[in-house]
Structures are given as C-alpha cells and as structure tokens.
C-alpha cells in the first residue's frame, strides 16, 4: 500500500487530498466518465471537499475547467502532515 497526500489549494483551507496509489497501472489508465479524460482517481479534500483528479502524469490537478485548458498542479505533502492535521482537528472538536 502506498498513500499519497497533497495540500489543498483552496484559499484558507488546511486540508489534504489523500489517495492510495498502489494499484495504478500506467499501461491501463481508466477514462474518467465525468470529465472525459484519463485519470486514476478522483479524490476530495479532507476538509473543504473540493474535487481533484489524479492524472497519468502522476500529479494531482485542480478541476478548474472541463476542457482542461486551465489547470493547476497542487503541492505534494507527506502523509504524516495529514495525520497530524487530523489529530489537531479531533482535539479542537472536543
């Protein structure tokens, strides 16, 4: 199992986009039905719920426009930062 975490690019959001990449096969990339492009996964931000795509270039992009004329790669983060943020959120809700 290999888990990736990326920082959400939504202004003011401290969430992460987390997904498992162990089963990604570069020789058989599925077509995303919603956006009609090749994408391994469609993860969401852990806090704001914003949707992203994991595309074959092995980057995570923001879905800004359906024609993909305008897209932004989001910053990578380690899974430990994601876990730390989840603990912080649990402590703040008690």
C-alpha positions as CSV (number, residue, x, y, z in Angstrom):
1,X,0.0,0.0,0.0
2,X,1.3,3.4,-0.9
3,X,-0.6,6.5,0.3
4,X,0.0,10.0,-1.2
5,X,-1.0,13.3,0.4
6,X,-1.2,16.7,-1.3
7,X,-2.1,20.1,0.2
8,X,-5.4,21.5,-0.9
9,X,-5.0,24.7,-2.9
10,X,-8.3,26.3,-1.8
11,X,-7.5,29.6,-0.1
12,X,-7.7,29.3,3.7
13,X,-8.1,25.5,3.6
14,X,-5.7,23.4,5.6
15,X,-7.0,20.1,4.3
16,X,-5.2,17.4,2.3
17,X,-6.0,15.4,-0.8
18,X,-5.2,11.8,0.2
19,X,-5.3,8.7,-2.0
20,X,-3.8,5.2,-2.4
21,X,-1.7,4.8,-5.5
22,X,-0.5,1.1,-5.2
23,X,-2.8,-0.2,-7.9
24,X,-2.2,2.5,-10.5
25,X,-1.2,0.8,-13.8
26,X,0.3,3.2,-16.4
27,X,-0.4,0.7,-19.1
28,X,-4.2,0.7,-18.4
29,X,-5.4,4.2,-17.3
30,X,-9.2,4.4,-17.0
31,X,-11.3,7.1,-18.7
32,X,-13.0,9.3,-16.2
33,X,-16.7,9.3,-17.1
34,X,-17.5,12.8,-15.7
35,X,-14.6,14.7,-17.2
36,X,-13.9,12.5,-20.2
37,X,-10.1,12.4,-19.6
38,X,-7.7,9.7,-18.4
39,X,-7.5,9.8,-14.6
40,X,-6.6,7.2,-12.0
41,X,-8.7,8.6,-9.2
42,X,-11.0,11.5,-8.3
43,X,-10.1,12.3,-4.6
44,X,-11.5,15.1,-2.5
45,X,-10.0,17.5,0.1
46,X,-10.3,16.1,3.6
47,X,-11.7,19.4,4.9
48,X,-13.4,21.5,2.2
49,X,-14.5,18.6,-0.1
50,X,-13.0,20.1,-3.2
51,X,-12.6,17.6,-6.1
52,X,-9.3,16.8,-7.8
53,X,-8.1,14.4,-10.4
54,X,-5.0,12.1,-10.3
55,X,-3.9,12.1,-14.0
56,X,-1.4,9.9,-15.7
57,X,1.4,12.4,-15.3
58,X,1.4,11.3,-11.7
59,X,0.3,14.7,-10.5
60,X,-2.9,15.8,-8.8
61,X,-4.6,18.7,-10.6
62,X,-7.5,21.0,-9.7
63,X,-10.5,20.6,-11.9
64,X,-10.9,24.2,-12.9
65,X,-12.4,23.8,-16.3
66,X,-14.0,20.9,-18.1
67,X,-11.9,21.3,-21.2
68,X,-8.6,21.3,-19.2
69,X,-7.4,24.4,-20.8
70,X,-6.8,25.8,-17.4
71,X,-5.5,23.6,-14.6
72,X,-3.2,23.8,-11.6
73,X,-1.0,21.2,-10.0
74,X,-1.3,21.1,-6.2
75,X,1.6,20.9,-3.8
76,X,2.7,17.5,-2.5
77,X,2.7,16.8,1.2
78,X,3.8,13.9,3.4
79,X,1.1,11.6,4.9
80,X,2.5,12.5,8.3
81,X,1.3,16.1,7.9
82,X,-2.2,14.8,7.0
83,X,-2.3,12.6,10.1
84,X,-1.1,15.5,12.3
85,X,-3.8,17.7,10.9
86,X,-6.5,15.1,11.6
87,X,-5.3,14.8,15.2
88,X,-5.4,18.6,15.5
89,X,-9.0,18.7,14.2
90,X,-10.1,16.0,16.7
91,X,-8.5,17.9,19.6
92,X,-10.3,21.1,18.5
93,X,-13.7,19.5,18.4
94,X,-13.6,18.1,21.9
